[in-house]
Amino acid sequence: MSGVLVGIGGPSGTAVRHWAGAIRIRGRHYARVRTDDQGRFTARLAPGSYRITGTSASYGGGKGECRASGRVRLRAHHTTHVRVVCQLK
């Protein structure tokens, strides 16, 4: 799996923000990975269904939870791309 941690929303015309942070992956297995400075991350996991959340110091002081939309299904021998979103108001 590969993905990105982003902040979206805010005032009209605000661009998507890519943030460094931590990603938690829960399901058949549990993993915690760090993103790079552009919010990118990768993880190698067994096939299955996972719930993916993230946090960033740039969102709610690191206490706000960011989420992928719904559960993410990973299949054997495929790379699944995930976007973990921090919803800005």
C-alpha positions in Angstrom: 0.0 0.0 0.0 1.1 3.6 -0.6 -0.6 6.7 0.3 -0.6 10.3 1.3 -1.8 12.4 4.3 -3.5 15.6 3.3 -5.5 18.5 4.6 -8.4 19.6 2.5 -11.0 22.3 2.9 -10.8 25.7 4.4 -11.5 29.0 2.6 -12.5 28.9 -1.0 -9.5 28.5 -3.3 -7.3 26.8 -0.6 -5.0 24.2 -2.1 -4.6 20.7 -0.8 -2.0 20.6 1.9 0.4 17.6 2.3 1.5 17.0 5.8 4.1 15.0 7.7 2.5 12.8 10.4 1.8 9.3 11.6 -0.5 6.7 10.0 -2.3 3.9 11.9 -3.5 0.8 10.1 -5.9 -1.6 11.9 -7.5 -4.7 10.7 -6.1 -8.2 10.2 -2.8 -6.8 11.3 -1.7 -3.6 13.0 0.9 -1.2 11.7 2.0 2.3 12.5 4.2 4.2 9.9 5.5 7.8 9.6 5.0 9.9 6.5 7.7 11.9 4.8 7.5 15.8 4.7 5.1 15.6 1.8 2.7 13.3 3.6 3.7 10.2 1.6 3.9 6.7 3.2 4.1 3.0 2.3 3.3 -0.1 4.2 3.5 -3.8 3.4 0.6 -5.8 4.8 -1.2 -9.1 4.2 -4.4 -9.0 2.1 -7.5 -8.0 4.0 -9.7 -5.1 5.1 -8.1 -2.3 7.1 -9.2 0.9 8.8 -6.6 3.7 8.2 -6.3 6.9 10.2 -3.6 9.5 10.7 -2.5 12.4 12.7 -0.3 15.4 12.0 1.0 18.2 14.2 -0.4 20.5 11.5 -3.9 19.4 12.2 -5.5 20.0 15.6 -2.0 20.1 17.2 -1.6 16.4 16.5 -4.8 15.5 18.3 -7.3 15.6 15.4 -8.0 12.3 13.6 -7.7 12.1 9.8 -9.3 9.2 7.9 -9.3 7.3 4.7 -12.8 7.0 3.4 -14.2 3.7 4.6 -12.3 0.5 5.0 -9.5 -0.2 2.6 -9.3 -3.6 0.9 -5.8 -4.9 0.1 -5.3 -7.6 -2.4 -2.3 -9.9 -2.9 0.3 -8.7 -5.5 -1.4 -5.2 -6.0 -0.5 -1.8 -4.7 -3.4 0.0 -3.3 -3.2 3.8 -3.1 -4.9 5.5 -0.1 -5.6 9.2 0.7 -5.9 9.9 4.4 -7.8 13.2 4.8 -7.7 15.8 7.5 -10.9 17.8 6.9 -10.4 21.5 7.5 -13.3 23.9 8.2 
